[in-house]
C-alpha cells in the first residue's frame, strides 16, 4: 500500500510527545528556557502534573507559556506549599513563586477562549 507523507505523519500523531509548556528563567519569557513535553497527548481537562525537581527547574522558573491545549496552570510553592493558578501565558509568577516552584498542574480549560 502506498502512503503519502501526510498519512504517515497522521498515523504517528497519537504517539508523538505533545508540547505542554515552555518554562523561562526570567520574567517576560527571558533567559534560558525549556520546552516540556507530555507522553500522553496534549492537555485535556485532567492535564498533567509536572515535578520541577525532576527537571532541575524548581529554583529557576519565573515565567511560562502554554499551548492551545494547555492554557491553564496551577503553580505550587516550594516554600510553603501554597498554590496560585494562572491563564497561560504568564509573564511573571509573582514574588512568592519566582524561583520557588515545586510542581505544576497544567490542563485545558474549555472556559478560556
C-alpha positions in Angstrom: 0.0 0.0 0.0 1.3 3.4 -0.9 1.4 6.0 1.9 1.7 9.8 1.4 3.8 11.8 3.8 0.7 13.3 5.3 -0.8 9.9 6.1 2.4 8.8 7.7 2.5 11.9 9.9 -1.1 11.5 10.9 -0.6 7.8 11.9 2.2 8.8 14.2 0.4 11.9 15.7 -1.1 10.0 18.7 2.2 8.5 19.8 4.4 11.6 19.4 5.1 13.6 22.5 3.0 16.8 22.8 4.4 20.2 23.8 2.7 21.2 27.1 4.6 24.3 28.3 7.7 26.3 27.9 9.4 27.5 31.1 11.6 30.6 31.3 14.3 31.5 33.7 13.5 35.2 33.7 10.3 37.3 33.7 8.7 38.2 30.4 9.9 35.0 28.8 13.6 35.8 29.0 16.7 33.9 29.8 17.2 30.2 29.4 14.1 28.2 28.5 12.9 24.6 28.5 10.2 23.0 26.4 8.2 20.4 28.4 6.5 17.5 26.6 3.9 15.0 27.6 3.9 11.4 26.5 0.1 11.0 26.6 -1.0 13.7 24.1 -2.0 17.3 24.5 -3.7 18.6 27.7 -7.3 17.8 28.4 -9.3 18.7 31.5 -7.3 16.2 33.6 -4.0 17.6 32.4 -0.5 16.8 33.7 1.3 17.1 37.0 4.9 18.2 36.5 7.6 17.9 39.2 10.1 20.6 38.8 12.8 18.8 40.8 12.9 16.2 38.1 13.7 18.9 35.5 16.0 20.8 37.9 14.0 24.0 37.4 12.5 24.5 40.9 14.9 27.3 41.7 14.8 28.9 38.3 11.3 29.4 37.0 10.0 32.9 36.6 7.6 32.9 33.6 5.8 30.3 31.5 3.8 29.8 28.3 1.4 27.1 27.3 -0.2 25.9 24.1 -3.6 26.0 22.5 -4.4 22.8 24.6 -2.5 23.7 27.8 -3.9 27.1 28.6 -4.3 27.0 32.5 -1.7 26.1 35.2 -1.5 25.9 39.0 2.0 26.6 40.3 2.8 25.2 43.8 5.3 27.0 46.1 8.3 25.1 47.3 8.4 27.5 50.2 5.1 26.9 51.9 3.0 24.6 49.6 0.6 27.4 48.7 -0.6 27.5 45.1 -1.8 30.0 42.5 -3.5 29.4 39.2 -2.9 31.4 36.0 -4.1 31.5 32.5 -1.2 30.8 30.2 1.0 32.5 29.1 2.1 34.2 32.4 4.9 36.8 32.1 5.8 36.7 35.8 4.8 34.3 38.5 5.0 36.9 41.3 7.4 37.5 44.1 6.2 34.5 46.1 6.5 31.9 43.4 9.5 33.4 41.5 12.3 30.8 41.6 10.3 28.8 44.1 8.0 26.3 42.4 7.9 22.6 43.4 5.3 21.3 40.9 2.9 22.5 38.3 -0.6 21.2 37.3 -1.3 22.1 33.7 -4.6 21.5 31.9 -7.0 22.5 29.2 -9.7 24.9 30.5 -12.6 24.9 28.0 -13.9 28.1 29.5 -10.9 30.1 28.2 -11.4 31.4 24.7 
